[in-house]
Amino acid sequence: VTKAAVKKNDSMADIAAALREAGSILLFPHILMDGDAIGSAAALCLSLRAAGHESWVVIEDQIAANLAFLAHGTCLRVEEAAKRFPHGADLSLCIDCGEESRFPARQELYRAGRRSVCLDHHPTSAGIADLNYIDPAAAATGEIVYDLLTAGGLPLDRTTAGCLFAAIATDTGNFTYSNTTSRSHEITVALMDCGIDVNAICVQLYESIPLAKLRLEAAVFAELELIADGRAAIAAVTREMLQRCGARMEDTDGLVERMRSLRGVQIAVLLKEVDAECIKAAMRAKTHGDVAAIACRHGGGGHVKAAGCTLHDNLAAVRSLLGREVEEALAGAPEDGD
Ligand SMILES: [Mn+2]
């Protein structure tokens, strides 16, 4: 169900040529940017600027506090970008996503681009652009960007390399997830040879969290529920919790992975109450279970072990629906998992 149809990718050389021909290039990462989305987008933007292009990362929501250092002045809000590029850019490039629903408030500006490119590693990515490079075997879009910079002879300085390192480190769970390959490490070696300070980047990523985020984690985990005989964990972030903790929805980054880290848990589901009838579900699988299949059923997408979707119903209804589907997905999985 979740295996993406084989896609005809365009070559790195063709994509590099399209970039060379474009004076202005706008980048469109997905909403609720993770480290890979902002890291790979900022890296490509910085490199394009260094090569003489006018380039911006167009955003529509806030950057999580621990990722803001990766922006390096590349990010422009969509309202401002639409003013500066009233007829779109020479090239629109969606990055770390492959569906327009992943950048809902930026679709118009994306479509206004004279040409489009998609760089992504999500297997559910549909290849929506004129030129597509979608590689589900890449652990992070950051790896694809690295290959593109290399193939296109684009500049890679220390700052750009740091963004790519952050992209790869975060999407591989610091090189621990099953998506991690020898290629992930090889690229990291090349990035380290650019002089990046790995420890300084990791301190920013992981050891600079705001107190509000820690308080939010405590509130969410206090109400976490184990289902499917302890093989799944489900929890919700409500608007009331955000308000009480002084936190933002972006502060939920990393929570669902923490839930998955529970002993015996195979699938973790974190529900985010955007409003009374709009619930975003972030799902993670450990060894068993395919959360992309569940997400796809509800119009979402992602990877087998990391996927998400949006449901238009109240929190209680979504909680029981996804709870049932997770139980079904785990039917037949070994009792104690690993
Ligand atoms: Mn990614």
Boltz pocket constraint, residues with backbone or C-beta under 6 A from the ligand:
constraints:
  - pocket:
      binder: B
      contacts: [[A, 36], [A, 37], [A, 96], [A, 121], [A, 139], [A, 140], [A, 141], [A, 171]]
      max_distance: 6.0
